[in-house]
Amino acid sequence: MKVELFVPCFIDQLYPETAFNTVRLLEKVGCEVVYNPEQTCCGQPAYNAGFWDDAKQVGRKFLGDFSGDHVIISPSASCTGMVRHGYNDLFANSADSHQCHKIQQQVMEISDFLVNVLKKEYFGAELEGVAVYHDSCSALRECKIKDEPRKLLSKVLGLEMVEVKDSETCCGFGGSFAVKFEGISAAMAEQKVRNALDLNADYIISTDSSCLLQLQSYIDKHKLPIQTMHLVDVLTTGWGNI
């Protein structure tokens, strides 16, 4: 199956290994991965900040970077949600609406694709420890993803998954929210991390690197004995032990 890879700018700049692991994971299940190196941003930062004209300019380039002839896979529910829903505000009743609709029909977050399209849940991953899963706002509310990551993580050898209190509560990142309302943002991150520590968790796992950056920053600042991991990085851990 041929798929197009959408690597969000956030991952491209800060977590490139997650992008490479996304390719590894897709190839492991037999996908032919096509990547257009000209792709940049989906326009979400400008859109969320209220600069819709700028977001439309970036989004128009995004629409041209993908053919729409194949499923478009992204390791980010946040960016997937932006394309699926935010683009309705930017391109409805415009000259780009046809291509927009075509792309919206094809773009998928990776756990959704693996579980619901390919029907694959086991990849031979191994990771020792206790982990909690953080439901990002975009995954849960825009992409309707909840069970899919948990199904995938339940098949990771050595990993004990426990449900954390308030798993569906925002981590406090919210793009510019973390900058404009630093105190509130930090308190929200603290709550998420402390809830995980109360369960003696070793890892906080999510589908969104932006959430993980928020939580890891709090962890690093306070030198806490826990770390964050992207779902894709977990699913590609321990393959050498097979």
KAGI-V260903 format. One record per run of one state. SS is the DSSP state (alpha for helix, beta for strand, coil for the rest). FROM is the first residue (numbers start at 1). TO is the last residue. If there is no record, write none. Layout:
{{SS;FROM;TO} {SS;FROM;TO}}
This chain:
{{coil;1;1} {beta;2;6} {coil;7;8} {alpha;9;14} {coil;15;15} {alpha;16;28} {coil;29;31} {beta;32;35} {coil;36;43} {alpha;44;48} {coil;49;51} {alpha;52;65} {coil;66;70} {beta;71;74} {coil;75;76} {alpha;77;91} {coil;92;96} {alpha;97;106} {beta;107;109} {alpha;110;117} {coil;118;125} {beta;126;133} {coil;134;136} {alpha;137;142} {coil;143;146} {alpha;147;154} {coil;155;156} {beta;157;161} {coil;162;176} {alpha;177;180} {coil;181;181} {alpha;182;197} {coil;198;202} {beta;203;206} {coil;207;208} {alpha;209;222} {coil;223;226} {beta;227;230} {alpha;231;235} {coil;236;238} {alpha;239;241} {coil;242;242}}
